[in-house]
Amino acid sequence: MARDMKPPEASYPPTRYALAGLLVAPFAWLVQTVVAETLAAQSCYPFNEPLSAPIVPWVRPALVVVSALCFVAGVTGSLIAWRNLRRIGPAAWGALSGARRTRAELAWFLSRVSAMCSVLFLFALIATDVALAIVSPCRWW
């Protein structure tokens, strides 16, 4: 009988999932940008002299592999954020009060922010991949 009197416990995703949903896609974009720009700069502009073609022939495939890996990481982060949002979304807050309600509202806010952030950086990853497909690494952007 006492068990029936307790308010329902809300299930929240663990903090590591909330952080993964929030940070994986932005870090994937950061890694892609830093690695791609570094490879292009070192192979196309050695000693500050622009070249028409990269010094090493494997620059383009390396950029494609890095972009693909970062895109997969960005999709993973976006899926984690979306799953967190779907898991928290149907929570009934009316039965919660005090600290439990505050925790539920914080989890809801973080899941919304991580979903929006992940989608934004996933779009940035796609835009960078399109730019890589269109523009040669040794040309001016």
C-alpha positions in Angstrom: 0.0 0.0 0.0 2.8 2.4 0.8 4.4 1.7 -2.5 1.2 3.0 -4.3 1.5 6.4 -2.4 4.9 7.3 -3.9 5.0 9.7 -6.9 6.2 8.0 -10.1 9.9 8.1 -10.7 10.9 9.8 -14.0 13.5 7.9 -16.0 16.3 10.2 -17.2 19.0 9.3 -19.6 22.4 9.2 -17.8 24.5 12.3 -17.8 27.0 10.7 -20.2 24.3 10.3 -22.8 23.3 13.9 -22.4 26.9 15.1 -22.8 27.4 12.8 -25.7 24.3 14.2 -27.4 25.5 17.7 -26.7 29.2 17.4 -27.6 29.8 14.7 -30.1 28.6 16.5 -33.3 30.4 19.8 -32.5 33.6 17.9 -31.7 33.3 16.0 -35.0 32.9 19.2 -36.9 35.9 20.7 -35.1 38.1 17.7 -35.8 37.0 17.7 -39.4 37.8 21.3 -39.8 41.1 21.2 -38.1 42.4 18.1 -39.8 41.2 19.1 -43.3 42.6 22.6 -43.1 45.9 21.3 -41.7 46.3 18.6 -44.4 45.4 21.0 -47.1 47.7 23.8 -45.8 50.7 21.5 -45.4 50.3 19.8 -48.7 49.3 22.7 -50.9 51.2 25.6 -49.4 54.6 24.4 -48.2 56.9 27.2 -47.2 54.1 29.7 -47.9 54.3 29.0 -51.7 51.0 28.0 -53.3 51.0 24.9 -55.5 48.5 23.9 -58.2 48.4 20.3 -56.9 49.2 18.7 -53.5 52.7 17.5 -52.8 51.4 14.1 -51.7 48.9 12.2 -53.8 46.9 10.8 -50.9 45.6 14.1 -49.5 42.2 13.9 -51.3 41.4 10.3 -50.1 42.6 11.2 -46.6 40.3 14.2 -46.5 37.4 12.0 -47.7 38.1 9.4 -45.0 38.3 12.0 -42.3 35.1 13.7 -43.5 33.3 10.3 -43.6 34.4 9.4 -40.1 33.4 12.8 -38.7 30.1 12.6 -40.4 29.4 9.2 -38.9 30.4 10.6 -35.5 28.1 13.6 -36.0 25.2 11.3 -37.0 25.8 9.2 -33.9 25.7 12.3 -31.7 22.5 13.5 -33.3 20.9 10.2 -32.9 21.9 10.1 -29.2 20.5 13.6 -28.7 17.2 12.7 -30.5 16.9 9.6 -28.4 17.3 11.6 -25.2 14.7 14.1 -26.4 12.2 11.3 -27.2 12.9 9.6 -23.9 12.3 12.8 -21.8 9.5 14.2 -24.0 6.5 12.2 -22.7 7.3 12.7 -19.0 4.3 13.7 -16.9 5.5 16.7 -14.8 2.2 17.2 -13.0 2.9 14.3 -10.6 6.4 15.6 -9.9 7.2 18.3 -7.3 10.2 20.0 -5.8 13.7 18.7 -6.7 12.3 16.0 -9.0 10.4 18.5 -11.1 13.5 20.7 -11.3 15.6 17.7 -12.4 13.0 16.8 -15.0 12.9 20.4 -16.4 16.7 20.5 -16.5 16.9 17.2 -18.3 14.2 18.4 -20.8 16.1 21.7 -21.4 19.5 19.9 -21.9 17.9 17.4 -24.3 16.3 20.2 -26.4 19.6 22.1 -26.5 21.6 19.0 -27.4 19.2 18.1 -30.2 19.3 21.5 -31.7 23.1 21.8 -31.4 23.7 18.4 -32.9 21.4 19.1 -35.9 23.1 22.4 -36.5 26.6 20.9 -36.4 25.4 18.0 -38.6 24.4 20.5 -41.1 27.8 22.1 -40.8 29.5 18.7 -41.4 27.3 18.2 -44.5 28.2 21.7 -45.8 31.9 21.1 -45.3 31.6 17.7 -47.1 29.9 19.4 -50.0 32.6 22.0 -50.2 35.2 19.3 -50.2 33.5 17.6 -53.1 33.3 20.8 -55.1 36.5 22.7 -54.4 40.0 21.3 -54.8 42.1 21.5 -51.6 44.8 23.6 -53.4 42.4 26.3 -54.6 41.2 29.4 -53.0 37.9 29.1 -51.2 
